[in-house]
């Protein structure tokens, strides 16, 4: 695995040490992963990642974390490395961070103390419940409703495509509380699957096996104390959470793409072709050159976004969107080219590039589709121009 990016000035010794430990663990101690039983494999991976100490990078040090605050560079390094080895391992790690991120950002001390140490140890599996059948990219169209009655909220509605749905121990759920129209009337809650009215409607099967579910809530009573942050501030909280973890999606895409290049290089060097090897052909060399350049371009955007958040402590809405958009789109091209170099072998089930082809496709959609990232970047540019004009 190419780790030359660690020589860039974005990283400190703690990041290089993390990469060394993780690479050794992934090569020697990562559990055998059964992709036909994703529930069991995800539970096993969460426990193993917790026992090895890597889930500690998903929470702050005050609650068992490895670093004082969430460190975007550490999250990205971990996802890059795990994705290189196996997509389900990356998924298990990523969801511990994304699923608990709203608690880190806005949870009360009691909420944080109850859940975050269990996330760090791998004892509790986390989930992030935002998407609905009619509210994906358009979060303002959310229909799931939470109505306050005394000391409880009654929640009614549905969520779909929920990662870790059906196996999570808790969910950070977003529902409409109606303080204002659109995105300003949404609040966040911590819910657990043992609450009456919680229902798993369907376990959803997708092209790259992950635990996903369609959930329904029917008069589910949630204590008011389970609300995360102020009422009506849930949309802002969801976007703050996604801003942190969006750059890590880019890093996962890089991990997939790096593995595709290594598989392509190995295959090209071994495959006889017209009296030489596939690697001797100029068309193959040109393809590999484009693949490597696509990865290098995306990783600079990714590390910039992570570094800007960690070191400059500035908002990275635009930078993370650029990284996510570029890395996932570039990785799709890289993996497609790697599969093409494999010829017929590339579409055979069980061949690594075939599984990478299925893995990468979802990354161009979840946590904001490519088209949404373009809108974010454009709006941020216009916002910056308006601010500059107002200050002049």
C-alpha positions in Angstrom: 0.0 0.0 0.0 1.4 3.4 -1.1 1.7 5.6 2.0 3.9 8.3 0.5 1.2 10.9 1.4 2.4 10.7 5.0 5.5 12.6 3.9 3.3 15.6 3.2 3.4 18.5 5.8 -0.2 17.9 6.7 0.7 15.2 9.2 2.4 14.8 12.6 4.2 11.8 14.1 1.0 10.7 15.8 -0.6 10.2 12.4 2.4 8.2 11.0 2.3 6.0 14.2 -1.4 5.4 13.7 -0.8 4.4 10.1 2.0 2.0 11.1 -0.1 0.3 13.8 -3.2 0.1 11.6 -1.4 -1.4 8.6 0.2 -4.0 10.8 -3.1 -4.9 12.4 -5.0 -5.1 9.1 -2.3 -7.4 7.7 -2.0 -9.7 10.7 -5.0 -9.4 13.0 -8.0 -8.3 11.1 -10.8 -10.8 11.6 -11.7 -13.0 8.7 -14.7 -11.3 7.0 -17.7 -13.2 5.8 -19.4 -11.0 3.3 -22.4 -13.4 3.2 -23.2 -12.7 6.9 -22.7 -8.9 7.2 -24.4 -8.6 10.5 -22.1 -11.0 12.2 -19.1 -9.7 10.4 -19.9 -6.1 11.4 -20.4 -6.9 15.0 -17.1 -8.9 15.0 -15.3 -6.0 13.3 -16.6 -3.4 15.7 -15.4 -5.5 18.7 -12.0 -6.1 17.1 -11.5 -2.5 16.1 -12.5 -1.5 19.7 -10.2 -4.0 21.3 -7.3 -2.9 19.1 -7.9 0.7 20.2 -8.8 2.2 16.7 -12.3 3.1 17.6 -10.9 5.5 20.2 -10.3 7.9 17.2 -14.1 8.2 16.9 -14.6 10.0 20.2 -12.7 12.7 22.2 -10.2 11.8 24.9 -12.6 12.8 27.7 -14.7 9.8 26.9 -12.1 7.2 26.1 -10.8 8.7 22.9 -7.2 8.6 21.6 -6.9 12.4 21.0 -8.3 15.5 22.8 -10.8 16.2 19.9 -12.0 14.4 16.8 -9.1 14.5 14.4 -10.1 14.5 10.8 -6.7 13.4 9.6 -6.7 10.4 11.9 -10.2 9.5 10.7 -9.1 9.8 7.1 -5.9 7.7 7.5 -7.9 5.0 9.2 -10.6 4.8 6.5 -8.0 4.9 3.7 -6.2 2.0 5.2 -9.2 -0.1 6.1 -10.9 0.5 2.7 -7.7 -0.7 1.0 -8.1 -4.0 2.8 -11.8 -4.5 3.0 -14.9 -2.3 2.4 -16.8 -3.8 5.3 -14.0 -3.0 7.7 -14.1 0.6 6.6 -17.9 0.6 7.0 -17.7 -0.7 10.6 -15.2 1.9 11.6 -16.9 4.8 9.8 -20.3 4.2 11.3 -19.0 4.3 14.8 -17.8 7.8 14.1 -20.7 9.1 12.1 -23.3 7.4 14.2 -22.0 9.0 17.4 -20.8 12.3 16.0 -23.9 14.2 16.9 -23.5 13.1 20.5 -19.9 14.3 20.5 -20.9 17.7 19.1 -24.1 18.4 21.0 -24.8 15.7 23.6 -25.3 16.6 27.2 -22.6 15.4 29.6 -24.9 12.5 30.7 -25.5 11.5 27.1 -21.8 11.6 26.2 -20.8 9.7 29.3 -23.4 7.0 28.6 -22.6 6.3 24.9 -19.2 7.6 23.8 -17.0 5.3 26.0 -19.1 2.3 24.7 -18.5 3.5 21.1 -14.8 3.7 21.7 -14.6 0.2 23.2 -16.7 -1.4 20.5 -19.3 -2.3 23.1 -22.1 -0.3 21.4 -22.8 -0.1 17.7 -23.9 3.4 16.5 -26.2 4.5 13.6 -27.1 7.8 12.0 -30.8 8.0 10.9 -31.4 10.9 8.6 -32.6 9.7 5.2 -36.3 9.1 4.4 -38.2 7.6 1.5 -38.9 11.1 0.2 -36.1 13.1 1.9 -32.6 12.2 0.7 -30.7 15.0 -0.8 -33.6 17.3 0.1 -33.5 17.1 3.9 -36.0 19.9 4.2 -38.6 17.4 2.9 -38.3 15.3 6.1 -41.7 14.0 7.3 -40.7 12.0 10.4 -42.4 13.9 13.2 -41.6 14.2 16.9 -44.4 15.8 19.0 -43.7 16.8 22.6 -46.2 15.5 25.1 -45.2 16.2 28.7 -41.8 14.6 29.4 -41.8 12.5 26.2 -41.7 13.0 22.4 -44.0 10.8 20.3 -42.2 10.0 17.1 -44.0 8.8 14.0 -42.4 8.3 10.6 -39.9 6.3 8.6 -36.2 6.2 7.8 -34.6 4.4 4.9 -31.1 3.3 3.8 -30.0 3.4 7.4 -26.5 2.0 7.9 -26.2 -0.4 10.8 -30.0 -0.5 10.7 -31.2 -3.6 12.5 -27.9 -4.2 14.4 -27.3 -0.8 16.1 -27.5 -0.4 19.8 -28.5 3.2 19.4 -29.4 5.7 16.6 -29.0 9.4 16.3 -32.4 10.2 14.8 -33.5 13.4 13.1 -37.2 14.3 13.2 -39.4 17.3 12.5 -40.5 19.2 15.7 -42.0 22.1 13.8 -40.5 25.2 15.4 -40.2 26.7 11.9 -40.7 25.5 8.3 -38.1 23.7 6.3 -34.7 22.8 7.8 -35.3 25.1 10.8 -37.9 22.8 12.4 -35.8 19.6 12.8 -34.4 18.2 16.1 -32.1 15.3 16.9 -32.7 12.5 19.4 -31.0 9.4 20.7 -33.2 6.3 20.3 -32.7 2.6 21.0 -34.4 -0.3 19.3 -36.0 -1.6 22.5 -38.3 1.5 22.6 -42.0 0.5 21.9 -43.0 1.5 18.4 -39.6 0.9 16.9 -39.8 -1.4 13.9 -37.4 -2.8 11.3 -39.6 -2.9 8.2 -37.0 -4.3 5.8 -33.4 -5.3 5.8 -32.2 -3.8 2.5 -29.8 -5.7 0.2 -27.4 -3.6 -1.9 -24.7 -4.4 -4.5 -21.9 -4.1 -1.9 -23.2 -6.0 1.2 -23.6 -3.7 4.2 -26.2 -3.9 7.0 -28.9 -1.5 6.0 -32.5 -1.1 7.0 -35.8 0.6 6.5 -37.2 1.7 9.9 -40.6 2.7 11.0 -41.7 4.5 14.2 -45.3 4.3 15.4 -46.0 6.5 18.5 -42.6 5.7 19.7 -42.2 7.4 23.1 -38.8 9.0 23.6 -37.9 10.8 26.8 -37.4 14.5 26.3 -34.0 14.0 28.0 -32.9 12.1 24.9 -33.1 15.1 22.6 -29.7 16.1 21.3 -29.0 19.8 21.6 -31.6 22.6 21.4 -35.0 22.0 19.8 -35.1 23.0 16.1 -31.3 22.8 15.7 -31.2 19.3 14.3 -30.5 20.2 10.7 -27.5 22.3 11.7 -26.2 19.4 13.9 -26.6 16.9 11.0 -24.7 19.1 8.7 -21.9 19.7 11.2 -21.6 16.0 11.7 -21.5 15.3 7.9 -18.9 18.1 7.5 -16.5 16.3 9.8 -17.0 12.8 8.2 -17.4 13.8 4.6 -13.7 14.1 4.0 -13.3 10.6 5.4 -15.6 9.3 2.7 -13.0 10.8 0.2 -10.3 8.9 2.1 -12.2 5.6 1.8 -12.5 6.2 -1.9 -8.8 6.7 -2.1 -8.2 3.4 -0.2 -10.4 1.6 -2.7 -8.6 3.2 -5.6 -5.1 2.5 -4.3 -6.0 -1.2 -4.0 -7.4 -1.2 -7.6 -4.1 0.3 -8.9 -2.0 -2.3 -7.0 -4.3 -5.1 -8.3 -4.0 -3.7 -11.8 -0.2 -3.4 -11.7 0.2 -6.9 -10.4 -2.1 -8.4 -13.0 -0.5 -6.4 -15.9 3.0 -7.6 -14.9 1.9 -11.2 -14.9 -0.5 -11.4 -17.8 1.1 -12.6 -21.1 0.0 -10.5 -24.1 1.2 -10.6 -27.7 4.6 -12.1 -26.8 5.2 -9.7 -23.9 3.2 -8.8 -20.8 0.2 -6.5 -20.5 2.4 -4.1 -18.6 4.7 -3.7 -21.6 2.0 -2.3 -23.8 1.9 1.5 -24.0 -1.9 1.6 -23.7 -1.6 -0.2 -20.3 1.1 2.2 -19.1 -1.0 5.2 -20.1 -4.0 3.8 -18.3 -1.9 3.2 -15.1 -0.5 6.7 -15.4 -4.0 8.2 -15.5 -5.1 6.1 -12.5 -2.2 7.2 -10.4 -2.7 10.8 -11.2 -6.4 10.7 -10.4 -5.5 9.3 -6.9 -2.8 11.9 -6.3 -5.1 14.8 -7.3 -7.9 13.6 -5.0 -5.7 13.0 -2.0 -4.4 16.5 -2.0 -7.9 17.8 -1.7 -8.7 15.3 1.0 -5.7 16.1 3.2 -6.2 19.8 2.7 -9.8 19.6 4.0 -8.8 17.4 7.0 -5.8 19.6 7.8 -7.8 22.8 7.5 -10.4 21.5 10.0 -7.8 20.2 12.5 -5.1 22.8 12.4 -6.7 26.0 11.1 -10.0 25.1 12.9 -12.0 26.7 10.1 -15.2 25.5 8.6 -14.5 23.0 5.8 -17.9 22.8 4.1 -16.6 23.8 0.7 -13.3 21.9 1.0 -14.8 18.7 2.2 -17.4 18.8 -0.6 -14.6 19.3 -3.1 -12.7 16.3 -1.7 -15.7 14.0 -1.5 -16.8 14.8 -5.0 -13.4 14.5 -6.6 -12.2 11.5 -4.7 -15.3 9.4 -5.3 -15.6 10.3 -9.0 -11.9 9.7 -9.6 -11.9 6.4 -7.7 -14.8 5.3 -9.9 -12.7 5.9 -13.0 -9.6 4.3 -11.5 -11.5 1.1 -10.5 -13.3 0.9 -13.8 -9.9 1.2 -15.6 -8.4 -1.5 -13.3 -11.3 -3.8 -14.1 -10.9 -3.1 -17.8 -7.2 -4.1 -17.6 -8.2 -7.4 -16.0 -10.4 -8.2 -19.1 -13.0 -10.9 -18.6 -11.4 -11.8 -15.2 -12.4 -8.4 -13.9 -16.1 -9.3 -13.9 -15.7 -12.6 -12.2 -17.3 -12.8 -8.7 -14.6 -13.1 -6.0 -11.9 -11.2 -7.9 -10.9 -8.1 -6.0 -11.5 -5.5 -8.7 -15.0 -6.8 -9.1 -15.8 -6.3 -5.4 -14.1 -2.8 -5.5 -16.3 -1.9 -8.5 -19.4 -2.6 -6.4 -18.0 -0.9 -3.3 -17.2 2.4 -4.9 -20.5 3.0 -6.6 -22.4 3.8 -3.4 -19.8 6.4 -2.3 -20.8 8.7 -5.1 -24.2 8.8 -3.5 -24.2 8.6 0.3 -23.4 11.5 2.6 -24.3 13.7 -0.3 -24.4 12.8 -4.0 -21.9 14.3 -6.4 -24.5 16.6 -7.7 -25.2 17.9 -4.2 -21.5 18.5 -3.6 -21.3 20.7 -6.7 -24.2 22.7 -5.4 -22.5 23.1 -2.0 -19.2 24.3 -3.6 -21.1 26.8 -5.8 -23.2 28.2 -3.0 -20.1 28.5 -0.8 -18.3 30.4 -3.5 -21.3 32.8 -3.9 -21.6 33.2 -0.2 -17.9 34.1 0.1 -18.2 36.7 -2.8 -21.2 38.3 -1.1 -19.3 38.5 2.2 -16.3 40.1 0.5 -18.5 42.6 -1.2 -20.2 43.5 2.0 -16.9 44.0 3.8 -15.5 46.2 1.0 
